[in-house]
Amino acid sequence: MANHKIRGRELTKMGYHDHSCKSIAMKIMAKHFKHTKKEEKINLLRNIMENPEAFLEDDILSQIAAFFIEEKAAEVVQEFALKPAGNPYKIFGKKGIAINAIQQMDLAMRLPVAEKGALMPDAHHGYGLPIGGVLATKNAIIPYAIGLDIACRMSLSIFDAKADFLKKYHYQLKQALLKKCFFGATKQRDKLIEHEVLDDPIFNDNRLLEKLHGKACRQLGTSGSGNHFVDFGIVELPEGNAMNVPAGDYIGLLTHSGSRGLGASIATHYTQVARKNCNLPNSVQQLAWLDLDSQAGQEYWIAMQLAGKYAKACHDVIHRQIEKFTGFKTICNIENHHNFAWKEKLEDGEEYIVHRKGATPAENGVLGIIPGSMVAPAYIVSGKGNAAALSSAAHGAGRKMSRKKAKSTFTGSEMRKLLRQQGTTLIGGGVDEAPGAYKDISTVMDQQTTLVNIEGKFTPKLVRMDKN
């Protein structure tokens, strides 16, 4: 009889996500269907899930069907209107922010679930929420207020090598980036990498995640296209820095990438689910939300956490591979997400879901990295916990022109000339990432002195990006 038994994991794969429902289903199958073949049990349970109304008059199976009737009732599409006016929010560096990004944030603040917000000095127009937008809600999660690249993040390893090593061994370090770094939307490693994140049981609890597991295995330790990069550069640390690393100039490795195809698929799927069940005006349809008490809301929250772990694992693999190739040892690592949502208590003592789309967490004392461009420095920072910014800061210099405009504005020869002047070597990349397409990072930093302290600086010298 043991091989006829229905297990919880099998029910989860079928779509039984409520723990009480799974428990009742297993008890009923064990007690009333103990002589029924397992395949027949599975077909019966699937029929109950897909057509619960047909089993409501069954004295036994109606106990299972009732759960799915409740789920269907909860899935009824609700229509929502925007609030006449959103709550006021703070804009940092307003003079340097395009009006369309501010208008986009204004609309987001009119969502029925929007409670608090802030706009960072690197802000520019995006999809749904502007890049550089911070939005706090109560018990609601908005997939597109996080974005397609869930857990896009920064990671900086400071090595036990002095700055002059970079010039002396320029060729060897260039080879490290060429041989150990993989870029692009469809790129995967030629040899699979083992990592504990791939063994996370969450992959087995959700049919979508189960399907994505193979892609996650193949893309682990790779970087995306666009503005994602792996850079060698010089780290300058002053006396008394928050990392307690002796002052001096070191070689560092800075990476920028996210959760790859895993995160993009999660974001796309749950945005569609949110839009299906949350009818909003056309202007804000992309900001449809999921109630965290709903099944879909819980699924997205858990999947988002997994994408965060996976993005960190990708960076860890890249840094580990570079360490192994070069023989460097890491004396300090600093990292942070900038496309994510957190449960946080704000100054009023209430818990909110704080969405940061292209914004760096900057709670008091929390370390982070804010990059500039391929020729401009990145800054190591510690947060000041500014309440008006919802303890956030910029995530970079921020674009001042679109990729399309950059391609029509700059030429490859102009960009190569600038790189030579700055002593920067570029591998891959394109004019859509030209330094002139970005705001001045020093100005952005000047506009957020109340948000972060500067603890050090990273200047890129060897830049590896996808070929555009």
Helices and strands as residue ranges (DSSP letters): G 2-4, H 8-14, H 19-32, H 38-50, G 52-55, H 62-74, E 78-79, E 90-91, G 94-96, H 99-108, E 114-124, E 131-137, E 140-141, G 143-145, E 153-162, H 164-168, H 170-180, G 196-199, G 201-204, H 207-219, E 229-237, E 248-257, H 260-277, E 278-279, G 282-287, E 290-291, H 295-326, E 330-337, E 339-345, E 351-357, E 359-361, E 367-370, E 378-383, G 387-389, E 392-394, H 403-409, H 412-422, E 425-429, G 431-433, G 435-437, H 441-446, E 452-467
